[in-house]
Amino acid sequence: MSAEDIVTRLDGVKPTGAGRWIAKCPAHEDKSPSLAVKSEGDGRALIFCHAGCSALQVLEAIGLTWNALFPPRSSDPNAKRRFAKAGFHSAADALRCLDTEATIVYLAARDTGEGIALSEQDRERVLTAATRIKRAREVCCG
Protein backbone atom coordinates (compact mmCIF):
# COMPACT_ATOMS: atom_id res chain seq x y z
CA MET A 1 0.00 0.00 0.00
CA SER A 2 1.28 3.48 -0.78
CA ALA A 3 1.07 6.68 1.26
CA GLU A 4 -1.44 7.88 -1.33
CA ASP A 5 -3.64 4.87 -0.52
CA ILE A 6 -3.34 5.53 3.20
CA VAL A 7 -4.46 9.17 2.96
CA THR A 8 -7.62 8.09 1.12
CA ARG A 9 -8.69 6.46 4.42
CA LEU A 10 -8.20 9.65 6.45
CA ASP A 11 -10.29 12.77 7.09
CA GLY A 12 -9.24 16.39 6.76
CA VAL A 13 -6.37 15.60 4.40
CA LYS A 14 -4.33 18.53 3.12
CA PRO A 15 -1.21 18.30 0.96
CA THR A 16 1.84 19.96 2.51
CA GLY A 17 4.32 19.26 -0.27
CA ALA A 18 5.29 16.65 -2.83
CA GLY A 19 4.35 13.28 -1.34
CA ARG A 20 3.42 14.84 2.02
CA TRP A 21 0.08 15.36 3.74
CA ILE A 22 -1.40 16.29 7.07
CA ALA A 23 -4.72 14.83 8.24
CA LYS A 24 -6.91 14.30 11.28
CA CYS A 25 -5.56 11.40 13.29
CA PRO A 26 -8.09 8.55 13.39
CA ALA A 27 -6.64 7.18 16.65
CA HIS A 28 -7.81 10.07 18.83
CA GLU A 29 -10.40 12.88 18.84
CA ASP A 30 -8.64 15.25 16.51
CA LYS A 31 -10.09 18.73 16.09
CA SER A 32 -7.33 19.89 13.75
CA PRO A 33 -4.96 17.80 11.64
CA SER A 34 -2.10 16.34 13.68
CA LEU A 35 -1.16 13.29 11.60
CA ALA A 36 1.72 13.71 9.14
CA VAL A 37 1.96 11.25 6.24
CA LYS A 38 4.97 11.11 3.93
CA SER A 39 5.62 9.04 0.83
CA GLU A 40 9.20 7.81 0.54
CA GLY A 41 10.62 7.36 -2.96
CA ASP A 42 11.14 3.64 -2.44
CA GLY A 43 7.48 2.86 -1.77
CA ARG A 44 7.54 3.17 2.01
CA ALA A 45 5.04 5.37 3.83
CA LEU A 46 5.86 7.23 7.04
CA ILE A 47 3.20 8.33 9.51
CA PHE A 48 3.59 10.45 12.63
CA CYS A 49 0.95 11.74 15.02
CA HIS A 50 2.05 14.99 16.63
CA ALA A 51 -0.40 14.35 19.49
CA GLY A 52 1.45 11.18 20.48
CA CYS A 53 -0.49 8.27 18.97
CA SER A 54 1.72 5.40 17.89
CA ALA A 55 1.91 4.40 14.24
CA LEU A 56 0.29 1.08 15.11
CA GLN A 57 -2.65 2.84 16.82
CA VAL A 58 -3.16 4.98 13.71
CA LEU A 59 -2.98 1.97 11.39
CA GLU A 60 -5.37 -0.10 13.49
CA ALA A 61 -7.86 2.80 13.60
CA ILE A 62 -8.13 2.65 9.80
CA GLY A 63 -8.09 -1.16 9.60
CA LEU A 64 -4.48 -1.63 8.49
CA THR A 65 -1.36 -3.40 9.75
CA TRP A 66 2.36 -2.59 9.66
CA ASN A 67 2.53 -4.05 6.14
CA ALA A 68 0.64 -1.02 4.82
CA LEU A 69 3.75 1.11 5.39
CA PHE A 70 5.97 -0.96 3.11
CA PRO A 71 5.91 -1.84 -0.59
CA PRO A 72 4.80 -5.40 -1.37
CA ARG A 73 7.55 -7.97 -1.46
CA SER A 74 8.36 -9.58 -4.75
CA SER A 75 6.62 -12.88 -5.39
CA ASP A 76 9.87 -14.05 -7.00
CA PRO A 77 11.82 -16.00 -4.33
CA ASN A 78 15.07 -15.41 -6.24
CA ALA A 79 14.64 -11.65 -6.71
CA LYS A 80 16.88 -10.64 -3.80
CA ARG A 81 19.65 -12.94 -5.02
CA ARG A 82 19.30 -11.63 -8.60
CA PHE A 83 19.56 -8.00 -7.50
CA ALA A 84 22.56 -8.73 -5.27
CA LYS A 85 24.32 -10.63 -8.06
CA ALA A 86 23.82 -7.61 -10.36
CA GLY A 87 25.25 -5.28 -7.68
CA PHE A 88 21.98 -3.81 -6.40
CA HIS A 89 20.36 -4.01 -2.98
CA SER A 90 16.80 -3.93 -4.31
CA ALA A 91 14.57 -3.02 -7.23
CA ALA A 92 14.44 0.55 -5.88
CA ASP A 93 18.25 0.66 -5.94
CA ALA A 94 18.27 -0.53 -9.57
CA LEU A 95 15.66 2.09 -10.49
CA ARG A 96 17.72 4.85 -8.84
CA CYS A 97 20.68 3.65 -10.91
CA LEU A 98 18.57 3.79 -14.08
CA ASP A 99 17.47 7.33 -13.24
CA THR A 100 21.01 8.56 -12.60
CA GLU A 101 22.58 6.89 -15.61
CA ALA A 102 19.75 7.91 -17.94
CA THR A 103 20.35 11.50 -16.87
CA ILE A 104 24.04 11.17 -17.83
CA VAL A 105 23.09 9.79 -21.25
CA TYR A 106 20.44 12.49 -21.71
CA LEU A 107 22.89 15.29 -20.96
CA ALA A 108 25.50 13.82 -23.33
CA ALA A 109 22.90 13.43 -26.09
CA ARG A 110 21.68 17.00 -25.56
CA ASP A 111 25.21 18.39 -25.75
CA THR A 112 25.98 16.33 -28.85
CA GLY A 113 22.74 17.50 -30.46
CA GLU A 114 23.77 21.11 -29.78
CA GLY A 115 27.10 20.52 -31.50
CA ILE A 116 29.15 20.36 -28.29
CA ALA A 117 31.87 17.74 -28.59
CA LEU A 118 32.20 15.33 -25.69
CA SER A 119 35.58 15.03 -24.01
CA GLU A 120 37.24 11.63 -23.76
CA GLN A 121 36.29 11.55 -20.07
CA ASP A 122 32.64 12.31 -20.97
CA ARG A 123 32.60 9.56 -23.60
CA GLU A 124 33.97 7.06 -21.07
CA ARG A 125 31.32 8.12 -18.55
CA VAL A 126 28.55 7.62 -21.14
CA LEU A 127 29.89 4.10 -21.85
CA THR A 128 29.86 3.39 -18.11
CA ALA A 129 26.28 4.69 -17.94
CA ALA A 130 25.25 2.45 -20.84
CA THR A 131 26.76 -0.59 -19.08
CA ARG A 132 24.98 0.22 -15.82
CA ILE A 133 21.67 0.84 -17.61
CA LYS A 134 21.97 -2.53 -19.35
CA ARG A 135 22.70 -4.31 -16.04
CA ALA A 136 19.78 -2.60 -14.25
CA ARG A 137 17.38 -3.34 -17.13
CA GLU A 138 18.40 -7.00 -17.17
CA VAL A 139 17.78 -7.46 -13.47
CA CYS A 140 14.51 -5.46 -13.47
CA CYS A 141 13.04 -6.46 -16.81
CA GLY A 142 14.49 -9.93 -17.28
C-alpha positions in Angstrom: 0.0 0.0 0.0 1.3 3.5 -0.8 1.1 6.7 1.3 -1.4 7.9 -1.3 -3.6 4.9 -0.5 -3.3 5.5 3.2 -4.5 9.2 3.0 -7.6 8.1 1.1 -8.7 6.5 4.4 -8.2 9.6 6.4 -10.3 12.8 7.1 -9.2 16.4 6.8 -6.4 15.6 4.4 -4.3 18.5 3.1 -1.2 18.3 1.0 1.8 20.0 2.5 4.3 19.3 -0.3 5.3 16.6 -2.8 4.3 13.3 -1.3 3.4 14.8 2.0 0.1 15.4 3.7 -1.4 16.3 7.1 -4.7 14.8 8.2 -6.9 14.3 11.3 -5.6 11.4 13.3 -8.1 8.6 13.4 -6.6 7.2 16.6 -7.8 10.1 18.8 -10.4 12.9 18.8 -8.6 15.3 16.5 -10.1 18.7 16.1 -7.3 19.9 13.7 -5.0 17.8 11.6 -2.1 16.3 13.7 -1.2 13.3 11.6 1.7 13.7 9.1 2.0 11.3 6.2 5.0 11.1 3.9 5.6 9.0 0.8 9.2 7.8 0.5 10.6 7.4 -3.0 11.1 3.6 -2.4 7.5 2.9 -1.8 7.5 3.2 2.0 5.0 5.4 3.8 5.9 7.2 7.0 3.2 8.3 9.5 3.6 10.5 12.6 0.9 11.7 15.0 2.1 15.0 16.6 -0.4 14.3 19.5 1.5 11.2 20.5 -0.5 8.3 19.0 1.7 5.4 17.9 1.9 4.4 14.2 0.3 1.1 15.1 -2.6 2.8 16.8 -3.2 5.0 13.7 -3.0 2.0 11.4 -5.4 -0.1 13.5 -7.9 2.8 13.6 -8.1 2.6 9.8 -8.1 -1.2 9.6 -4.5 -1.6 8.5 -1.4 -3.4 9.7 2.4 -2.6 9.7 2.5 -4.1 6.1 0.6 -1.0 4.8 3.7 1.1 5.4 6.0 -1.0 3.1 5.9 -1.8 -0.6 4.8 -5.4 -1.4 7.6 -8.0 -1.5 8.4 -9.6 -4.8 6.6 -12.9 -5.4 9.9 -14.1 -7.0 11.8 -16.0 -4.3 15.1 -15.4 -6.2 14.6 -11.6 -6.7 16.9 -10.6 -3.8 19.7 -12.9 -5.0 19.3 -11.6 -8.6 19.6 -8.0 -7.5 22.6 -8.7 -5.3 24.3 -10.6 -8.1 23.8 -7.6 -10.4 25.3 -5.3 -7.7 22.0 -3.8 -6.4 20.4 -4.0 -3.0 16.8 -3.9 -4.3 14.6 -3.0 -7.2 14.4 0.5 -5.9 18.2 0.7 -5.9 18.3 -0.5 -9.6 15.7 2.1 -10.5 17.7 4.8 -8.8 20.7 3.6 -10.9 18.6 3.8 -14.1 17.5 7.3 -13.2 21.0 8.6 -12.6 22.6 6.9 -15.6 19.7 7.9 -17.9 20.4 11.5 -16.9 24.0 11.2 -17.8 23.1 9.8 -21.3 20.4 12.5 -21.7 22.9 15.3 -21.0 25.5 13.8 -23.3 22.9 13.4 -26.1 21.7 17.0 -25.6 25.2 18.4 -25.8 26.0 16.3 -28.8 22.7 17.5 -30.5 23.8 21.1 -29.8 27.1 20.5 -31.5 29.2 20.4 -28.3 31.9 17.7 -28.6 32.2 15.3 -25.7 35.6 15.0 -24.0 37.2 11.6 -23.8 36.3 11.5 -20.1 32.6 12.3 -21.0 32.6 9.6 -23.6 34.0 7.1 -21.1 31.3 8.1 -18.6 28.6 7.6 -21.1 29.9 4.1 -21.8 29.9 3.4 -18.1 26.3 4.7 -17.9 25.2 2.4 -20.8 26.8 -0.6 -19.1 25.0 0.2 -15.8 21.7 0.8 -17.6 22.0 -2.5 -19.3 22.7 -4.3 -16.0 19.8 -2.6 -14.3 17.4 -3.3 -17.1 18.4 -7.0 -17.2 17.8 -7.5 -13.5 14.5 -5.5 -13.5 13.0 -6.5 -16.8 14.5 -9.9 -17.3 
